[in-house]
Amino acid sequence: MSVRSRWLMISVGLGILLNPLNSSMVSVAIPRLQHVFQLDFTSVSWIIFSFYIASSIAQPIMGKASDLFGRRKIFLAGLIVAFVASLLAPLSPNFGWLIVFRIVQAIGTSMMVAVGMAIVRIHITEKQATALSVLSIFLSGAAAIGPFIGGVLIHSWDWTAIFFVNIPFAVASFLLAWRTIPKDEPRMHTPKGMSFRMWFDLIDAPGILLFTVGLVTLLASLLSVKSSGHLSFGNVIFLLIGLAALGAFVRHELKAASPFIPLRTFAKYPAMTWVNVEFMLVNILYYSLFFGLPSYLQMVRHVSEFQTGILMLSLGLCSLVTSPIAGRWIDKSGPRPALLVSAILMTLGSVWLVTLNQSSPVISVCLALAAFGISNGLNNVGMQASLFQSSPKEIIGVASGLFNTSRYFGTILSSLLIGIVMGDTFSFEGFHVLGIILTVIALSLVFLNRRRRDSLRYRIH
């Protein structure tokens, strides 16, 4: 990899880490925000969920925008948006405004994640898996150390520090990106003097609107069910509205001349669809463990917060160590062997959780964490490499955006799964049931790995 390519990777990495850093760092600020704004946990938790929902919607939209208008422009614009949101969020007069700036921050950081992957796909043509492993270190590392950084900043300063800390990253990324990311021409050359209606059709505004309405109402109703603990009539209405809007979206996209999400292209390249399904399941499994295990250790096994943090650190460390090794392996052998090994490791880790009992040594949890950490390192690189392998180059922006939306779907669904299985309190029995469900999901990934391989083979032949 050339020196210029390395600097390009650093500029992109410094930008894309802002999304996972801010999605995980804020979790330790919840108690402080409850105290400052005088809110209950359910209300203040929307600072987390609003970021996930906004990111899941913004990433495919910004991927579409980058395919149309140029990836460098969208990446730089995302850095400016994230900079402004991080500067204004600490000045919020109330919690409502904080949520608004948090959503703007999610949109800005999503512009960089969706477009950053596409920039690597376009401008780094050799050893792409190795390049992806570097990006994976930025993404996984930021997510893994986010709670630690947030805790240190809040302890040393205040909750406002978790927003101000983004500013040096945004500035450094902008300066490097300005110099290292090559200028690119948009895929579509738009004539001067286009009417509003022509622009309206070009960006597929109706499709974006239906997608947004459907996703927001569906996810908001599901999260409301989790927060309240029961399914109300209002929740059912919103669920139906969300499903109806998404159904209308599918119908519109199949007829649109310039669809926001080219569903016919996805039908033509089924391996792309299977990659997204598999990635969503991977994240359901991974984040069920990531969110569920600390509560189990503290509430059921009465492990201290410090010891729980040390145990969970093995998950992130194994993932970080595995990512560069996975990059070199995938460059030589392709993504399928690494993803198969990953699915097997997740199955073994899930089975190990099921075999644990209340007298099992707490340290034995590290075996399951190591298996999941290694599999996560393999998945982060292997799934992205599979997406590049199965996606047409001309829609790589929207494909990358949808890929990251699958990640957020998995994250949100994992939270819902934990709430459904555990109920109001964590118990050993509930954790045992969760382990069985995770085992079933892990086994399904072995099957999907084969199904995606067959789809890719069909495309090639």
N, C-alpha and C positions, 0 to 999 in steps of 0.2 A: 504494500500500500504506500503510495507516494506521500510526501510531506504535506502537500496541499489537501490530499484526501483525509489525512489524519486531523488537520485543523478543521476541515469541514465536519468531520465526525464530532469533534469537540464542540463546535458551534451549535450543531444540531442537538447534541446530548445535553448541553447546558440549558437549551430551550425546553426540550421535552420532559426533563426531570421535574419541571415546575408543576405538571399535572399530578403525578403520583405523590410528590412531596406535599402538596397542599391537600390532597384527598386523605392522607394519613396523618399529617402533622396536627390537623385541627382536632383530632379525636381527644387529645389530652387537654384541650382548652374547654371542653364541655362544662366541667364544674365551675370554672372561673366565669364563663359566659352566663351560666345560670345565676350566679351571684350578682354579676354586674347589671344584667337586664331584668332580674327578678322574674325568671321563667321556670316552668317545670321542665323535666327531662324531655318529655315528648315534644314540646314546642322547640326547645333549643336544638334537638337532634336534627331538625330540618336544615341546619347549616351544613350537615354532612349529606343528607339526601338531596338537597337542592343542587349541590355540586355534581353528584352522580347523575342526576336526571339531565341537567344542562349539558354535561359532557357527553352523555349517550346520544343526545340529539344533535349537538353542535359538530361532533367529529365527522359524520358522513356529510353534513351540509358543507363544512369547510373543505372536505375532500372533493366534493363536487365543484366548489368554487375554484380550487386550485387546478383542477383538470381544465376548467374553462379559461381562467384569467392568469395563470402562472403561479407556480409553487413558491418561488422566492418572495413574491409580493405578499402572499398570504402568510408565510412564515414570519416575515418582518412585521407585518401588521399585527399578528398575534402577540408578538413581544411587546409592542406598544400598548395594546389593550390590557395585557397582563400587568404591565408596569403601572398604568394609570389606575387600574382596579386595586392593586396592592397598595398604592399610595393613598387612595381615598377611603378604603375600607376601615382603617383605624379611626377615621374622622366621622364615622357614621353616628348620627344623632340618636338613632334607636335601632332596635334589632331588625325591623323591617328593611331599613336602608342597608344594614349589614348583609342581609340575604340578597338584596339587589346587587351589591358589589361582588358578593360571592358568586353569583350567577355570571356576572360579566367576567370575573376572573376565570371561571370554568370555560367560558367561550374562548377567551384569549389563549389559555393553555391548550385547549383542544385544537385550535388552529395549528399549533406547533406539532402536536403528537401525530395528527393525521397526515400533515404535509411533510414532517420530518422523515417518516418512513418512506414516503414517495420520493423524496430527494435522494435518499440513499439508493433506492431502486433505480433511479435514472442516472445518477452521476458516479456511482461506484459500481463498476461492472465486473470486477474481479474479486474473488473471495467475499461474496456478499454475506455469507453466513457468518464469517469472522466479523464483518462490519456490524451485522445485526447483534452479535454477541456483545459488542461494545455498547450499542444502544441499550441492550438488555441490562447491562451493568448500571447504566444511568437510571433506567426505569425501576429495576428491582431494588437497587441500592437506595434510591430516594424513598421508595415505599417502605423499605425495611427500617431505615434510620429516621424516618419522618417523626414517629412518636418520641424518639429519644431527643431529636433536635427541638421539637415543640416543647417538651418538658423542661429542657435546659433554658430555652428562651423565656418561657413563662415564669420559671422560678427566678431567673436573673433580672427580668424586666417586667413585662406584663403581656396580656394576650395580644396586644397590638403588634408585638415583635414577630408573630408568626406571619404577618402580612409584609412588614417592612423587610424581612429577610429575603424576600423574592427579588427585591430591587437590584442588588448587585449581580445576581444571576441573569436577570433580564438584560441589564446593560452590557455585561460581558458577552452574552450570546448575540445581542444585536450588532455590536462592533465587529465580532468575528464573522457572523453570518453575512454582513454587508460586504466583507472582503473576500470570503471564501465560497459562498454559494453562487454558482454561475447564473447569469441572467437567462431566463427561459421565455420562450414565446408561448402564449396561450394556445391551446389546441384548436380553438375556434377563433378566426379572425373576424371580429365584428365590424361591420361597416359604420362609418361616421353617421351621425344623425339618426340613430335608431330610435324608433318611437318607444314610449313606455310599454306598450302592449308587446312589442317585439322582445324587449328585455324581460318582461314578465314571463313570456313563453320560453325564452332561452334558459333562464335559471329554474324553470318549472316551479314557480311560486305556489300554485295550487297543491302540487305534490308535497312541497316542503311544509305547507300549512297543515295538510291532512296528516302527514307523518308526525308533526309536532303535537297536534291536538290529540291524536290517538295515543302517542307514547306518554305524554304528560298525564292525561286522564287515567290511563291504565296503570302506570307506575304509582301515581299519587294515591289511587284507590287501594292498591295493594299495600303500600306503606301505611296508609291510614288504618287498614285492617290490622296490620302488625302492631301499630301503636295503641289502638283501642282494645285489641284483644278479641274483637267479635265482628261479625259481618252484618252491617246494618243495611237498611233498604237503600240509603243514599250511596253506600259503597257499591251495591249491585247495579244501580243506575249508571254510576260513573264507569264501572267495568264494561257495561254494555255499550256506552257511548265510545269508550276507547276502542273496543273491538270493532264497532261499526265504522269508526273513522279509519282504522287500519285496513278494514275490508275495502272501503271506498278508495283508500290510497293505492292498494294493489290494483284495483280496477282501473284507476286513472293512469298509473304508471305503465300499464300494458298498452294504453292507447296514445300516450304522450309522444310527441315527435322528438323532444329532448328531455327524457325522463330524469328526475333527480337521482333515482336509483334504477339503473337499467336491469329490470327483472328478467327481461328476455335474454340478456347477456348472461345472467346468473344461471338461467335454464340451459343455455348453450354450454356453459362451463360448470357442470355440477360439482366438480371438485372444490370450487370456490365456496359453494354453499356448505359442503361438508366440513371444510376448514372452520367456518364460523360456528357451526353447530358444535363441533368438537371443542373449540376454544371456549365457548360459553359453558359447557359441561366441566371443562378443566377448572374454570374459575369458580363455579359453584362448589366444586370439591375443595379447591385450595382455600377459598375464603371462609368456607364453613369451618375448616380447621383453624384458620388464622383468627377468626372472631370467636369461635366456640371454645377452643382449647384453653385460652387464658381464664375464661370464666369458670370452666370446669375445674381447673387446677386450684383456683382461689376459693370457690364456693363449696366444692365437693371434697377436694383433697386438702384444703386449708393451707395451701402453699402461699408464701408471702409474695407481695407484688415484685420485690426485687428478684427473688428466685424465679418467679414466673417469667420476668423479663429476660433473665439469663437463659432459661430453657428455650424461650421463643427465638432468641438470637441465633440459635443453631439452625433454625429454618432459613433465615435470611443469609447467613454465612454460607451454608451449603449451596444455596441458589447462586450466590455471587461467584463462588469458586467454580461451579459447574459451567456457567455461561460461556467463558472463553474456550473451555475444553470442548463444549458442544459446538461452538462455531467452527473450530478446526475439523471436528469429526463430520459435521454436516457438509462442509465444503468438499470433503473427500468422498463421502458415501451417500449424500442426499439426506433429506429429513426423515424418511420413513423409519430406518433402524433406530434413530434416537427417540422418535415419538413412541415406537413400540416398547422400548426399554422404559420410557417414562410411564406409560400406561401400566406396565407390569409393576414398577416400583410403587405407583399410587395404589394399586390393588393390594400389594403386600403391606403397605403402610396402613391401609384401611382395615385389613384383616387383623393386623397387630393391635389396632385400637379396640377391635371387637373382643380380642382375647384378654384384654386388661381387666383386672378386678380390683376391688377396693383395697386389697392388701398388696397389689403389685407395687414394686419400687417406683417412685415418681421419676427417677432418672431413666427408667425404661421407656418413658415417653419420647426421649431423645432419638430412639431408633425410628419411630414413626416420623418424627420431625425431619430426621436426616433423609429418609426415603422421599418425603414430600418436597424437601428443599432441593434435592438433586433432580427430581422429576420436574420441578418448576423451572430450574435452570435450563433443562432440555426443552421444555415446552416453549419458553419465551423465545428461544431462537428457532426451534423446529417449526412451530406454528407459523411464524412470520415468513420463514423460508418457503413453507408450503403455500402460503398465500401468494408470494411472488411467483412461485412456480406455476400456479394455476390461474393467475389473473392476467388478462390482456394489459399491455403496457399503457394503453390510452385511458384506462379507467382506474389506474392504480391509486389515485387520490381518494376517490369515493370508496374503493375496495378497502383501503387502509382505514378509512373512517368507520366503515361498518364493522371491520374487524375489531376495532377498539370499542365500538358500541357493544359488541358481543361480550367483551370483558366486563363492562359495566352491568349488563344484564345479569351476568354470572354473579357479580358482587352483590347486587340487589337481591337476587333470588336466594343467594346463600343466607342473607340476613333473614329473609322470610322463612326459609327452611328451618333455621335455628329457632325462630320464634314459634313455629308450628310444633316442632318436636319437643322443645323444652317447656313451652308454656310460660308461666310466670316465674318459675324458679328452676335453676339447674339441678339435675339429679344424676346419680350414677346410671339409673335405668334409661333416662332420656339420652345420655351420652352414648350408651350402648346401642340404642336404636339409631342414633345419628351415624355411628360407625357402620352399621349394617347398610344404611342408605348410601353412604359414601362408597362402600364396597361394590354395590350394584352399579353406581355411576362409573367407578373405575373400570369394572368389567365391560361396561358398554363402550368405553373408549377404545378397548382392544378391538372390538367389532368395528367401530367407526373408522379406526385406522386402516383396516382392510377395505372397508367400503370406499373410503376416499382414494385409496390406491387404485381400486378398480375403476373409479370415475375418471381419474387422471389418465389411466391407461386407455380408456375409451376415447378421451379427448385426443390423445396422441395418435391413436390409430384411426 
